[in-house]
């Protein structure tokens, strides 16, 4: 497997994971939680683009 093929597969996997996480949080009506500059951030999943 070449480096480009690996990068393409990783990119596809990350996009699928992102979509699944956002869809799950939308279904459960839960905020997305992440850390930015050492501070916890809560984001409404309905404002995030798929």
Predicted model as a PDB file, atoms N, CA, C, CB and O in Angstrom, pLDDT in the B-factor column:
MODEL        1                                                                  
ATOM      1  N   UNK A   1       0.858  -1.165   0.000  1.00 84.00           N  
ATOM      2  CA  UNK A   1       0.000   0.000   0.000  1.00 84.00           C  
ATOM      3  C   UNK A   1       0.909   1.234   0.000  1.00 84.00           C  
ATOM      4  CB  UNK A   1      -0.979  -0.005   1.234  1.00 84.00           C  
ATOM      5  O   UNK A   1       1.824   1.351   0.814  1.00 84.00           O  
ATOM      6  N   UNK A   2       0.637   2.126  -0.911  1.00 93.00           N  
ATOM      7  CA  UNK A   2       1.449   3.333  -0.994  1.00 93.00           C  
ATOM      8  C   UNK A   2       1.007   4.355   0.054  1.00 93.00           C  
ATOM      9  CB  UNK A   2       1.363   3.939  -2.402  1.00 93.00           C  
ATOM     10  O   UNK A   2      -0.040   4.211   0.685  1.00 93.00           O  
ATOM     11  N   UNK A   3       1.814   5.369   0.217  1.00 95.00           N  
ATOM     12  CA  UNK A   3       1.506   6.415   1.203  1.00 95.00           C  
ATOM     13  C   UNK A   3       0.226   7.154   0.833  1.00 95.00           C  
ATOM     14  CB  UNK A   3       2.673   7.411   1.316  1.00 95.00           C  
ATOM     15  O   UNK A   3      -0.568   7.502   1.707  1.00 95.00           O  
ATOM     16  N   UNK A   4       0.026   7.393  -0.458  1.00 95.00           N  
ATOM     17  CA  UNK A   4      -1.201   8.089  -0.896  1.00 95.00           C  
ATOM     18  C   UNK A   4      -2.446   7.267  -0.629  1.00 95.00           C  
ATOM     19  CB  UNK A   4      -1.123   8.420  -2.382  1.00 95.00           C  
ATOM     20  O   UNK A   4      -3.471   7.801  -0.204  1.00 95.00           O  
ATOM     21  N   UNK A   5      -2.358   5.963  -0.877  1.00 96.00           N  
ATOM     22  CA  UNK A   5      -3.501   5.089  -0.613  1.00 96.00           C  
ATOM     23  C   UNK A   5      -3.836   5.071   0.875  1.00 96.00           C  
ATOM     24  CB  UNK A   5      -3.213   3.662  -1.109  1.00 96.00           C  
ATOM     25  O   UNK A   5      -5.004   5.118   1.262  1.00 96.00           O  
ATOM     26  N   UNK A   6      -2.807   5.004   1.693  1.00 96.00           N  
ATOM     27  CA  UNK A   6      -3.016   5.014   3.141  1.00 96.00           C  
ATOM     28  C   UNK A   6      -3.664   6.324   3.586  1.00 96.00           C  
ATOM     29  CB  UNK A   6      -1.683   4.803   3.878  1.00 96.00           C  
ATOM     30  O   UNK A   6      -4.610   6.307   4.373  1.00 96.00           O  
ATOM     31  N   UNK A   7      -3.168   7.450   3.095  1.00 97.00           N  
ATOM     32  CA  UNK A   7      -3.749   8.749   3.447  1.00 97.00           C  
ATOM     33  C   UNK A   7      -5.200   8.845   2.992  1.00 97.00           C  
ATOM     34  CB  UNK A   7      -2.931   9.887   2.828  1.00 97.00           C  
ATOM     35  O   UNK A   7      -6.035   9.394   3.710  1.00 97.00           O  
ATOM     36  N   UNK A   8      -5.511   8.320   1.814  1.00 96.00           N  
ATOM     37  CA  UNK A   8      -6.886   8.357   1.309  1.00 96.00           C  
ATOM     38  C   UNK A   8      -7.803   7.535   2.204  1.00 96.00           C  
ATOM     39  CB  UNK A   8      -6.950   7.836  -0.140  1.00 96.00           C  
ATOM     40  O   UNK A   8      -8.903   7.975   2.541  1.00 96.00           O  
ATOM     41  N   UNK A   9      -7.355   6.341   2.590  1.00 96.00           N  
ATOM     42  CA  UNK A   9      -8.175   5.484   3.451  1.00 96.00           C  
ATOM     43  C   UNK A   9      -8.364   6.102   4.839  1.00 96.00           C  
ATOM     44  CB  UNK A   9      -7.536   4.094   3.580  1.00 96.00           C  
ATOM     45  O   UNK A   9      -9.456   6.042   5.404  1.00 96.00           O  
ATOM     46  N   UNK A  10      -7.310   6.689   5.380  1.00 97.00           N  
ATOM     47  CA  UNK A  10      -7.418   7.347   6.683  1.00 97.00           C  
ATOM     48  C   UNK A  10      -8.379   8.530   6.622  1.00 97.00           C  
ATOM     49  CB  UNK A  10      -6.040   7.814   7.162  1.00 97.00           C  
ATOM     50  O   UNK A  10      -9.166   8.743   7.544  1.00 97.00           O  
ATOM     51  N   UNK A  11      -8.315   9.290   5.547  1.00 97.00           N  
ATOM     52  CA  UNK A  11      -9.206  10.441   5.377  1.00 97.00           C  
ATOM     53  C   UNK A  11     -10.665   9.993   5.331  1.00 97.00           C  
ATOM     54  CB  UNK A  11      -8.849  11.217   4.094  1.00 97.00           C  
ATOM     55  O   UNK A  11     -11.530  10.598   5.966  1.00 97.00           O  
ATOM     56  N   UNK A  12     -10.928   8.934   4.579  1.00 97.00           N  
ATOM     57  CA  UNK A  12     -12.296   8.407   4.489  1.00 97.00           C  
ATOM     58  C   UNK A  12     -12.773   7.931   5.859  1.00 97.00           C  
ATOM     59  CB  UNK A  12     -12.369   7.247   3.464  1.00 97.00           C  
ATOM     60  O   UNK A  12     -13.910   8.198   6.245  1.00 97.00           O  
ATOM     61  N   UNK A  13     -11.916   7.233   6.589  1.00 97.00           N  
ATOM     62  CA  UNK A  13     -12.275   6.744   7.921  1.00 97.00           C  
ATOM     63  C   UNK A  13     -12.568   7.866   8.895  1.00 97.00           C  
ATOM     64  CB  UNK A  13     -11.171   5.883   8.470  1.00 97.00           C  
ATOM     65  O   UNK A  13     -13.515   7.773   9.675  1.00 97.00           O  
ATOM     66  N   UNK A  14     -11.772   8.928   8.864  1.00 96.00           N  
ATOM     67  CA  UNK A  14     -12.007  10.066   9.754  1.00 96.00           C  
ATOM     68  C   UNK A  14     -13.327  10.765   9.434  1.00 96.00           C  
ATOM     69  CB  UNK A  14     -10.853  11.063   9.654  1.00 96.00           C  
ATOM     70  O   UNK A  14     -14.058  11.168  10.338  1.00 96.00           O  
ATOM     71  N   UNK A  15     -13.625  10.904   8.150  1.00 96.00           N  
ATOM     72  CA  UNK A  15     -14.890  11.546   7.756  1.00 96.00           C  
ATOM     73  C   UNK A  15     -16.080  10.718   8.209  1.00 96.00           C  
ATOM     74  CB  UNK A  15     -14.944  11.751   6.230  1.00 96.00           C  
ATOM     75  O   UNK A  15     -17.076  11.269   8.678  1.00 96.00           O  
ATOM     76  N   UNK A  16     -15.989   9.390   8.073  1.00 97.00           N  
ATOM     77  CA  UNK A  16     -17.081   8.522   8.512  1.00 97.00           C  
ATOM     78  C   UNK A  16     -17.262   8.592  10.022  1.00 97.00           C  
ATOM     79  CB  UNK A  16     -16.821   7.075   8.081  1.00 97.00           C  
ATOM     80  O   UNK A  16     -18.390   8.653  10.511  1.00 97.00           O  
ATOM     81  N   UNK A  17     -16.170   8.584  10.754  1.00 96.00           N  
ATOM     82  CA  UNK A  17     -16.245   8.665  12.221  1.00 96.00           C  
ATOM     83  C   UNK A  17     -16.863   9.980  12.663  1.00 96.00           C  
ATOM     84  CB  UNK A  17     -14.850   8.509  12.843  1.00 96.00           C  
ATOM     85  O   UNK A  17     -17.710  10.000  13.556  1.00 96.00           O  
ATOM     86  N   UNK A  18     -16.445  11.080  12.044  1.00 94.00           N  
ATOM     87  CA  UNK A  18     -16.983  12.404  12.345  1.00 94.00           C  
ATOM     88  C   UNK A  18     -18.489  12.425  12.138  1.00 94.00           C  
ATOM     89  CB  UNK A  18     -16.311  13.475  11.473  1.00 94.00           C  
ATOM     90  O   UNK A  18     -19.238  12.889  12.998  1.00 94.00           O  
ATOM     91  N   UNK A  19     -18.929  11.916  10.986  1.00 96.00           N  
ATOM     92  CA  UNK A  19     -20.360  11.905  10.664  1.00 96.00           C  
ATOM     93  C   UNK A  19     -21.142  11.081  11.692  1.00 96.00           C  
ATOM     94  CB  UNK A  19     -20.588  11.341   9.244  1.00 96.00           C  
ATOM     95  O   UNK A  19     -22.209  11.497  12.142  1.00 96.00           O  
ATOM     96  N   UNK A  20     -20.613   9.921  12.059  1.00 96.00           N  
ATOM     97  CA  UNK A  20     -21.308   9.051  13.017  1.00 96.00           C  
ATOM     98  C   UNK A  20     -21.426   9.706  14.391  1.00 96.00           C  
ATOM     99  CB  UNK A  20     -20.578   7.712  13.144  1.00 96.00           C  
ATOM    100  O   UNK A  20     -22.472   9.615  15.033  1.00 96.00           O  
ATOM    101  N   UNK A  21     -20.376  10.354  14.838  1.00 95.00           N  
ATOM    102  CA  UNK A  21     -20.411  11.017  16.145  1.00 95.00           C  
ATOM    103  C   UNK A  21     -21.447  12.131  16.150  1.00 95.00           C  
ATOM    104  CB  UNK A  21     -19.026  11.581  16.506  1.00 95.00           C  
ATOM    105  O   UNK A  21     -22.242  12.233  17.085  1.00 95.00           O  
ATOM    106  N   UNK A  22     -21.446  12.965  15.119  1.00 96.00           N  
ATOM    107  CA  UNK A  22     -22.402  14.078  15.055  1.00 96.00           C  
ATOM    108  C   UNK A  22     -23.828  13.542  14.976  1.00 96.00           C  
ATOM    109  CB  UNK A  22     -22.103  14.992  13.840  1.00 96.00           C  
ATOM    110  O   UNK A  22     -24.714  14.050  15.662  1.00 96.00           O  
ATOM    111  N   UNK A  23     -24.063  12.518  14.143  1.00 96.00           N  
ATOM    112  CA  UNK A  23     -25.412  11.952  14.030  1.00 96.00           C  
ATOM    113  C   UNK A  23     -25.884  11.349  15.348  1.00 96.00           C  
ATOM    114  CB  UNK A  23     -25.448  10.889  12.935  1.00 96.00           C  
ATOM    115  O   UNK A  23     -27.048  11.502  15.721  1.00 96.00           O  
ATOM    116  N   UNK A  24     -24.978  10.657  16.062  1.00 96.00           N  
ATOM    117  CA  UNK A  24     -25.356  10.071  17.354  1.00 96.00           C  
ATOM    118  C   UNK A  24     -25.730  11.155  18.355  1.00 96.00           C  
ATOM    119  CB  UNK A  24     -24.210   9.213  17.913  1.00 96.00           C  
ATOM    120  O   UNK A  24     -26.716  11.006  19.077  1.00 96.00           O  
ATOM    121  N   UNK A  25     -24.978  12.227  18.414  1.00 96.00           N  
ATOM    122  CA  UNK A  25     -25.269  13.303  19.355  1.00 96.00           C  
ATOM    123  C   UNK A  25     -26.560  14.025  18.973  1.00 96.00           C  
ATOM    124  CB  UNK A  25     -24.101  14.296  19.408  1.00 96.00           C  
ATOM    125  O   UNK A  25     -27.288  14.497  19.846  1.00 96.00           O  
ATOM    126  N   UNK A  26     -26.842  14.112  17.694  1.00 96.00           N  
ATOM    127  CA  UNK A  26     -28.116  14.702  17.275  1.00 96.00           C  
ATOM    128  C   UNK A  26     -29.282  13.820  17.699  1.00 96.00           C  
ATOM    129  CB  UNK A  26     -28.140  14.914  15.752  1.00 96.00           C  
ATOM    130  O   UNK A  26     -30.294  14.315  18.195  1.00 96.00           O  
ATOM    131  N   UNK A  27     -29.138  12.493  17.499  1.00 97.00           N  
ATOM    132  CA  UNK A  27     -30.209  11.560  17.887  1.00 97.00           C  
ATOM    133  C   UNK A  27     -30.495  11.633  19.377  1.00 97.00           C  
ATOM    134  CB  UNK A  27     -29.837  10.125  17.503  1.00 97.00           C  
ATOM    135  O   UNK A  27     -31.653  11.612  19.795  1.00 97.00           O  
ATOM    136  N   UNK A  28     -29.440  11.719  20.180  1.00 96.00           N  
ATOM    137  CA  UNK A  28     -29.585  11.719  21.641  1.00 96.00           C  
ATOM    138  C   UNK A  28     -29.742  13.117  22.221  1.00 96.00           C  
ATOM    139  CB  UNK A  28     -28.393  11.047  22.276  1.00 96.00           C  
ATOM    140  O   UNK A  28     -29.873  13.273  23.435  1.00 96.00           O  
ATOM    141  N   UNK A  29     -29.729  14.128  21.371  1.00 95.00           N  
ATOM    142  CA  UNK A  29     -29.864  15.520  21.783  1.00 95.00           C  
ATOM    143  C   UNK A  29     -28.835  15.876  22.866  1.00 95.00           C  
ATOM    144  CB  UNK A  29     -31.289  15.787  22.296  1.00 95.00           C  
ATOM    145  O   UNK A  29     -29.171  16.470  23.891  1.00 95.00           O  
ATOM    146  N   UNK A  30     -27.572  15.498  22.612  1.00 96.00           N  
ATOM    147  CA  UNK A  30     -26.479  15.777  23.543  1.00 96.00           C  
ATOM    148  C   UNK A  30     -25.495  16.743  22.888  1.00 96.00           C  
ATOM    149  CB  UNK A  30     -25.760  14.463  23.971  1.00 96.00           C  
ATOM    150  O   UNK A  30     -25.285  16.679  21.677  1.00 96.00           O  
ATOM    151  N   UNK A  31     -24.898  17.625  23.662  1.00 96.00           N  
ATOM    152  CA  UNK A  31     -23.900  18.533  23.077  1.00 96.00           C  
ATOM    153  C   UNK A  31     -22.607  17.794  22.748  1.00 96.00           C  
ATOM    154  CB  UNK A  31     -23.606  19.697  24.037  1.00 96.00           C  
ATOM    155  O   UNK A  31     -22.273  16.796  23.386  1.00 96.00           O  
ATOM    156  N   UNK A  32     -21.894  18.287  21.761  1.00 94.00           N  
ATOM    157  CA  UNK A  32     -20.552  17.795  21.477  1.00 94.00           C  
ATOM    158  C   UNK A  32     -19.614  18.481  22.455  1.00 94.00           C  
ATOM    159  CB  UNK A  32     -20.129  18.065  19.981  1.00 94.00           C  
ATOM    160  O   UNK A  32     -19.710  19.691  22.660  1.00 94.00           O  
ATOM    161  N   UNK A  33     -18.720  17.733  23.054  1.00 94.00           N  
ATOM    162  CA  UNK A  33     -17.814  18.277  24.064  1.00 94.00           C  
ATOM    163  C   UNK A  33     -16.382  18.077  23.580  1.00 94.00           C  
ATOM    164  CB  UNK A  33     -18.036  17.595  25.458  1.00 94.00           C  
ATOM    165  O   UNK A  33     -15.996  16.972  23.202  1.00 94.00           O  
ATOM    166  N   UNK A  34     -15.600  19.153  23.595  1.00 90.00           N  
ATOM    167  CA  UNK A  34     -14.205  19.048  23.220  1.00 90.00           C  
ATOM    168  C   UNK A  34     -13.400  20.094  23.970  1.00 90.00           C  
ATOM    169  CB  UNK A  34     -14.031  19.207  21.701  1.00 90.00           C  
ATOM    170  O   UNK A  34     -13.959  20.994  24.597  1.00 90.00           O  
ATOM    171  N   UNK A  35     -12.095  19.969  23.901  1.00 92.00           N  
ATOM    172  CA  UNK A  35     -11.194  20.887  24.589  1.00 92.00           C  
ATOM    173  C   UNK A  35     -10.535  21.797  23.565  1.00 92.00           C  
ATOM    174  CB  UNK A  35     -10.126  20.116  25.408  1.00 92.00           C  
ATOM    175  O   UNK A  35     -10.055  21.341  22.527  1.00 92.00           O  
ATOM    176  N   UNK A  36     -10.519  23.082  23.869  1.00 89.00           N  
ATOM    177  CA  UNK A  36      -9.878  24.060  22.997  1.00 89.00           C  
ATOM    178  C   UNK A  36      -9.045  24.994  23.864  1.00 89.00           C  
ATOM    179  CB  UNK A  36     -10.933  24.857  22.157  1.00 89.00           C  
ATOM    180  O   UNK A  36      -9.580  25.690  24.727  1.00 89.00           O  
ATOM    181  N   UNK A  37      -7.748  25.007  23.635  1.00 92.00           N  
ATOM    182  CA  UNK A  37      -6.828  25.831  24.417  1.00 92.00           C  
ATOM    183  C   UNK A  37      -6.964  25.575  25.911  1.00 92.00           C  
ATOM    184  CB  UNK A  37      -7.067  27.300  24.124  1.00 92.00           C  
ATOM    185  O   UNK A  37      -6.882  26.502  26.717  1.00 92.00           O  
ATOM    186  N   UNK A  38      -7.175  24.304  26.279  1.00 91.00           N  
ATOM    187  CA  UNK A  38      -7.257  23.936  27.686  1.00 91.00           C  
ATOM    188  C   UNK A  38      -8.602  24.205  28.327  1.00 91.00           C  
ATOM    189  CB  UNK A  38      -6.218  24.654  28.441  1.00 91.00           C  
ATOM    190  O   UNK A  38      -8.766  23.965  29.523  1.00 91.00           O  
ATOM    191  N   UNK A  39      -9.574  24.697  27.566  1.00 95.00           N  
ATOM    192  CA  UNK A  39     -10.908  24.973  28.103  1.00 95.00           C  
ATOM    193  C   UNK A  39     -11.919  24.023  27.460  1.00 95.00           C  
ATOM    194  CB  UNK A  39     -11.313  26.460  27.855  1.00 95.00           C  
ATOM    195  O   UNK A  39     -11.836  23.718  26.270  1.00 95.00           O  
ATOM    196  N   UNK A  40     -12.871  23.564  28.266  1.00 95.00           N  
ATOM    197  CA  UNK A  40     -13.907  22.670  27.780  1.00 95.00           C  
ATOM    198  C   UNK A  40     -14.944  23.486  27.015  1.00 95.00           C  
ATOM    199  CB  UNK A  40     -14.564  21.890  28.951  1.00 95.00           C  
ATOM    200  O   UNK A  40     -15.406  24.525  27.488  1.00 95.00           O  
ATOM    201  N   UNK A  41     -15.302  23.005  25.830  1.00 94.00           N  
ATOM    202  CA  UNK A  41     -16.304  23.671  24.985  1.00 94.00           C  
ATOM    203  C   UNK A  41     -17.470  22.729  24.736  1.00 94.00           C  
ATOM    204  CB  UNK A  41     -15.683  24.130  23.638  1.00 94.00           C  
ATOM    205  O   UNK A  41     -17.274  21.532  24.522  1.00 94.00           O  
ATOM    206  N   UNK A  42     -18.662  23.260  24.762  1.00 95.00           N  
ATOM    207  CA  UNK A  42     -19.883  22.520  24.450  1.00 95.00           C  
ATOM    208  C   UNK A  42     -20.467  23.119  23.181  1.00 95.00           C  
ATOM    209  CB  UNK A  42     -20.916  22.573  25.636  1.00 95.00           C  
ATOM    210  O   UNK A  42     -20.645  24.333  23.083  1.00 95.00           O  
ATOM    211  N   UNK A  43     -20.765  22.255  22.205  1.00 94.00           N  
ATOM    212  CA  UNK A  43     -21.275  22.721  20.919  1.00 94.00           C  
ATOM    213  C   UNK A  43     -22.578  22.000  20.621  1.00 94.00           C  
ATOM    214  CB  UNK A  43     -20.238  22.486  19.781  1.00 94.00           C  
ATOM    215  O   UNK A  43     -22.678  20.785  20.795  1.00 94.00           O  
ATOM    216  N   UNK A  44     -23.566  22.744  20.176  1.00 95.00           N  
ATOM    217  CA  UNK A  44     -24.836  22.161  19.754  1.00 95.00           C  
ATOM    218  C   UNK A  44     -24.599  21.359  18.479  1.00 95.00           C  
ATOM    219  CB  UNK A  44     -25.922  23.265  19.530  1.00 95.00           C  
ATOM    220  O   UNK A  44     -24.139  21.930  17.490  1.00 95.00           O  
ATOM    221  N   UNK A  45     -24.898  20.044  18.461  1.00 95.00           N  
ATOM    222  CA  UNK A  45     -24.611  19.230  17.283  1.00 95.00           C  
ATOM    223  C   UNK A  45     -25.437  19.632  16.060  1.00 95.00           C  
ATOM    224  CB  UNK A  45     -24.858  17.778  17.601  1.00 95.00           C  
ATOM    225  O   UNK A  45     -25.081  19.286  14.933  1.00 95.00           O  
ATOM    226  N   UNK A  46     -26.526  20.353  16.272  1.00 95.00           N  
ATOM    227  CA  UNK A  46     -27.358  20.774  15.148  1.00 95.00           C  
ATOM    228  C   UNK A  46     -26.772  21.968  14.421  1.00 95.00           C  
ATOM    229  CB  UNK A  46     -28.752  21.104  15.625  1.00 95.00           C  
ATOM    230  O   UNK A  46     -27.240  22.319  13.338  1.00 95.00           O  
ATOM    231  N   UNK A  47     -25.744  22.609  15.001  1.00 94.00           N  
ATOM    232  CA  UNK A  47     -25.093  23.747  14.337  1.00 94.00           C  
ATOM    233  C   UNK A  47     -23.831  23.318  13.599  1.00 94.00           C  
ATOM    234  CB  UNK A  47     -24.749  24.833  15.359  1.00 94.00           C  
ATOM    235  O   UNK A  47     -23.188  24.133  12.936  1.00 94.00           O  
ATOM    236  N   UNK A  48     -23.475  22.035  13.712  1.00 92.00           N  
ATOM    237  CA  UNK A  48     -22.267  21.520  13.064  1.00 92.00           C  
ATOM    238  C   UNK A  48     -22.633  20.971  11.687  1.00 92.00           C  
ATOM    239  CB  UNK A  48     -21.590  20.417  13.937  1.00 92.00           C  
ATOM    240  O   UNK A  48     -23.591  20.211  11.548  1.00 92.00           O  
ATOM    241  N   UNK A  49     -21.863  21.362  10.670  1.00 90.00           N  
ATOM    242  CA  UNK A  49     -22.127  20.880   9.307  1.00 90.00           C  
ATOM    243  C   UNK A  49     -21.663  19.440   9.163  1.00 90.00           C  
ATOM    244  CB  UNK A  49     -21.423  21.776   8.260  1.00 90.00           C  
ATOM    245  O   UNK A  49     -20.644  19.033   9.721  1.00 90.00           O  
ATOM    246  N   UNK A  50     -22.440  18.681   8.398  1.00 86.00           N  
ATOM    247  CA  UNK A  50     -22.021  17.298   8.098  1.00 86.00           C  
ATOM    248  C   UNK A  50     -21.301  17.271   6.821  1.00 86.00           C  
ATOM    249  CB  UNK A  50     -23.195  16.341   8.044  1.00 86.00           C  
ATOM    250  O   UNK A  50     -20.862  16.208   6.382  1.00 86.00           O  
TER     251      UNK A  50                                                      
ENDMDL                                                                          
END                                                                             
